[in-house]
Amino acid sequence: MRRFGRPWWVVSHLLVLALIVVMINLGFWQLRRLEERRDLNALQAERTAAAVVATDALAAVIAGGGVEAVEYRVVEVTGRYLLDDEVAVRNRTLSGLPGVWLLTPLVPADGPAVVVSRGWVPQSSSDPAARPPTPVPDGEVTVRGHVRLSEQRAGLGVADPAEGRLTSLARPDIKRYAAQLDYPVHPFYLQLTSQDPPPSDYPVMVALPAPGDGPHLGYAVQWFIFTAIAVVGYPLVLRHVSRRPDRAIPDDETYLEDETDPAPDEVP
């Protein structure tokens, strides 16, 4: 039977120390994520409460700070829907039900078209004919919606074909969508909040994500609790081991072989 000496304890100390450092960093990372989330909530509240922007003023706002400068702003535009160019965004749920978002270009009398996310439609199969009717008004309509930024593939996400005319997208990728249209399009989309004349029963308008802190504070507290358990618990383990009766191990040996005492000489 072998009992490890000093080298084993050195490795143990280093592993526990590394674990503590990692957990502390994970806790502070979650606190940074919480701060970012709160900053986003404040930005969203500020911009949604700002004055409505007309499409003819969008160019000046974008030129002042890029497309990101208009995210969450409320924009009003009047034009005609081009239903023939509509596409669906796959795998979108609402209240736990499967469905799609519908992206439809709205072309004003002058200037680039605006892609409008008209809302969610239930769909239990890949056949578009299985969706309920989603008509658009005849003639001009006036819509209001929140500016949302185009999305691109990240990590191992599903990629849409780079070429060809698509009838559905994996995400609201306006750059890819615009590539199949023969007219200019703004580099964002509007998440519809109101329309005149009003829409039919479908699609169902989708609200912005509700502001909130998310799970980050809870995760941070968990990591700090785990850290405290390691800081308090590991010395207790060492104390318990050091009090074992078979604990004595020479410092200059990595291990010792257990030996049994020789039997006493027999008395004649």
Order of alpha helices (4+ residues) and beta strands (2+ residues): beta-alpha-beta-alpha-beta-beta-beta-beta-beta-beta-alpha-beta-alpha-beta
